[in-house]
């Protein structure tokens, strides 16, 4: 019986995060109140406070839930050789995670200013920096750093930018990956040319 209670609390917590994320995407983080989240859930603010004391606590929970797979991917990447095919596989896996967390990444894209001031923003930035580091060659040029950063940004912002373009989501992700692979290859070759 204890597991059922734990499961219900977990389900409630997840439901709060889902509804809050919907509101954060619809209205923006700053314009969404805990009262509005409670109303959308049809619960009292006290019931909401039982799980989360602040909006930032909700965000921390959202990012923590999605951080584990990304941390595992970064660990996988760190254990691989610095080869172009490995980097492409890393990006393929990264895109799968983006698909699974598309609403959260849309929120990040649209609320960058607010995230800068929240502790969760630093955590997100550190993971992006680790990802960029994995994709770079040793001693990269500034142009190669720009290529890798642009490759990642295109994956993050691409689906939002392409929302009104014809085609299904899979075709769009494939096109974004193709462009990212081109930038990745150019940066990888640039790094090899410097070392030669």
C-alpha positions as CSV (number, residue, x, y, z in Angstrom):
1,X,0.0,0.0,0.0
2,X,2.8,2.4,0.7
3,X,4.0,2.2,-2.9
4,X,0.5,3.3,-4.1
5,X,0.7,6.5,-2.0
6,X,4.2,7.1,-3.2
7,X,3.1,6.5,-6.8
8,X,0.2,9.0,-6.4
9,X,2.5,11.6,-4.9
10,X,4.8,11.0,-7.9
11,X,1.9,11.3,-10.3
12,X,0.7,14.5,-8.7
13,X,4.2,16.0,-8.8
14,X,4.5,15.1,-12.5
15,X,1.1,16.5,-13.2
16,X,2.1,19.8,-11.5
17,X,5.3,19.9,-13.6
18,X,3.4,19.2,-16.8
19,X,0.7,21.9,-16.2
20,X,3.3,24.4,-15.1
21,X,5.4,23.8,-18.2
22,X,2.3,24.2,-20.4
23,X,1.6,27.6,-18.7
24,X,5.3,28.7,-18.8
25,X,5.3,28.0,-22.6
26,X,1.9,29.6,-23.2
27,X,2.3,32.7,-20.9
28,X,6.0,32.9,-20.1
29,X,7.7,32.1,-16.8
30,X,7.4,35.6,-15.3
31,X,3.7,36.0,-16.2
32,X,2.7,32.6,-14.7
33,X,1.8,32.5,-11.0
34,X,1.5,29.6,-8.6
35,X,-2.2,30.5,-8.2
36,X,-2.7,30.0,-11.9
37,X,-1.0,26.7,-11.8
38,X,-3.1,25.6,-8.9
39,X,-6.3,26.8,-10.7
40,X,-5.4,24.9,-13.9
41,X,-4.8,21.8,-11.8
42,X,-8.1,22.4,-9.9
43,X,-6.2,22.2,-6.5
44,X,-5.6,24.6,-3.7
45,X,-2.4,26.5,-3.4
46,X,-1.7,24.6,-0.2
47,X,-1.9,21.3,-2.1
48,X,0.6,22.8,-4.7
49,X,2.9,24.0,-1.9
50,X,3.0,20.5,-0.5
51,X,5.0,19.5,-3.6
52,X,6.7,22.8,-4.7
53,X,7.2,26.0,-2.7
54,X,8.1,28.2,-5.6
55,X,7.9,28.3,-9.4
56,X,11.7,27.9,-9.5
57,X,11.3,24.7,-7.5
58,X,9.0,23.4,-10.3
59,X,11.6,24.3,-12.9
60,X,14.4,22.7,-10.9
61,X,12.3,19.5,-10.8
62,X,11.6,19.7,-14.6
63,X,15.3,20.1,-15.4
64,X,16.4,17.4,-12.9
65,X,14.1,14.9,-14.5
66,X,15.4,15.6,-17.9
67,X,19.1,16.0,-16.9
68,X,19.7,12.3,-16.1
69,X,19.5,11.1,-19.7
70,X,21.6,14.1,-20.9
71,X,24.2,13.4,-18.2
72,X,24.3,9.8,-19.3
73,X,24.8,10.9,-23.0
74,X,27.6,13.3,-22.0
75,X,29.3,10.5,-20.0
76,X,28.9,8.2,-23.1
77,X,30.5,10.9,-25.3
78,X,33.4,11.5,-22.9
79,X,34.2,7.8,-23.1
80,X,34.3,7.8,-26.9
81,X,37.2,8.6,-29.3
82,X,37.3,12.2,-30.7
83,X,36.1,10.9,-34.1
84,X,33.6,12.5,-36.6
85,X,31.4,9.4,-36.6
86,X,31.2,9.4,-32.8
87,X,30.3,13.0,-32.8
88,X,27.5,12.4,-35.4
89,X,26.2,9.5,-33.2
90,X,26.2,11.9,-30.2
91,X,24.1,14.4,-32.1
92,X,21.7,11.7,-33.3
93,X,21.2,10.7,-29.7
94,X,21.0,14.3,-28.6
95,X,18.2,15.0,-31.1
96,X,16.2,12.0,-29.7
97,X,16.4,13.7,-26.3
98,X,15.3,17.0,-27.8
99,X,12.3,15.3,-29.2
100,X,11.4,13.8,-25.8
101,X,11.8,17.2,-24.1
102,X,10.6,19.5,-26.9
103,X,8.3,21.5,-24.7
104,X,11.0,22.1,-22.2
105,X,13.5,23.2,-24.9
106,X,10.8,25.5,-26.3
107,X,10.4,27.0,-22.9
108,X,14.2,27.5,-22.7
109,X,14.3,29.1,-26.1
110,X,11.5,31.5,-25.3
111,X,12.5,32.4,-21.7
112,X,16.3,32.8,-21.9
113,X,16.3,36.2,-20.1
114,X,14.5,34.7,-17.1
115,X,16.6,31.6,-17.0
116,X,19.8,33.7,-16.8
117,X,18.7,34.9,-13.3
118,X,17.6,31.5,-12.0
119,X,19.9,28.8,-10.5
120,X,18.6,26.2,-13.0
121,X,19.9,28.4,-15.9
122,X,23.5,27.8,-14.7
123,X,22.9,24.1,-14.6
124,X,21.5,24.1,-18.1
125,X,24.4,26.3,-19.4
126,X,27.0,23.9,-17.9
127,X,25.5,20.9,-19.7
128,X,25.5,22.9,-23.0
129,X,29.1,23.8,-22.4
130,X,30.0,20.1,-21.8
131,X,28.2,19.2,-25.0
132,X,30.1,21.8,-27.0
133,X,33.3,20.6,-25.5
134,X,32.6,17.0,-26.6
135,X,32.1,18.1,-30.2
136,X,35.2,20.2,-30.5
137,X,38.6,19.0,-31.6
138,X,41.6,19.8,-29.4
139,X,42.8,23.4,-29.7
140,X,39.9,24.5,-32.0
141,X,39.9,27.8,-33.9
142,X,37.4,30.5,-33.0
143,X,35.6,29.7,-36.3
144,X,35.3,26.0,-35.3
145,X,33.9,27.0,-31.9
146,X,31.3,29.1,-33.8
147,X,30.5,26.1,-36.1
148,X,29.9,23.7,-33.2
149,X,27.9,26.3,-31.2
150,X,25.8,27.0,-34.3
151,X,25.3,23.3,-34.9
152,X,23.8,22.9,-31.4
153,X,21.8,26.1,-31.6
154,X,20.2,25.0,-34.9
155,X,19.0,21.8,-33.2
156,X,17.6,23.7,-30.2
157,X,16.0,26.6,-32.1
158,X,15.4,24.8,-35.4
159,X,12.0,23.2,-34.7
160,X,10.7,26.4,-33.4
161,X,12.0,28.3,-36.4
162,X,10.5,25.7,-38.8
163,X,7.1,25.4,-37.1
164,X,5.3,27.0,-40.1
165,X,7.4,25.3,-42.8
166,X,5.7,22.3,-44.6
167,X,6.9,18.9,-43.7
168,X,6.5,16.5,-40.8
169,X,8.6,16.7,-37.6
170,X,10.8,13.8,-38.6
171,X,11.7,15.5,-41.9
172,X,12.5,18.7,-40.1
173,X,14.7,17.0,-37.5
174,X,16.5,15.1,-40.4
175,X,17.1,18.4,-42.1
176,X,18.4,20.0,-38.9
177,X,20.7,17.1,-38.3
178,X,22.0,17.3,-41.9
179,X,22.9,21.0,-41.4
180,X,24.5,20.2,-38.0
181,X,26.5,17.4,-39.5
182,X,27.8,19.8,-42.2
183,X,29.0,22.2,-39.5
184,X,30.4,19.4,-37.4
185,X,32.4,18.0,-40.3
186,X,33.7,21.4,-41.2
187,X,34.8,22.0,-37.5
188,X,36.3,18.5,-37.3
189,X,38.3,19.0,-40.5
190,X,39.4,22.4,-39.4
191,X,40.8,20.9,-36.2
192,X,42.6,18.2,-38.0
193,X,44.1,20.7,-40.5
194,X,45.5,22.8,-37.6
195,X,47.2,19.8,-36.1
196,X,48.8,18.7,-39.3
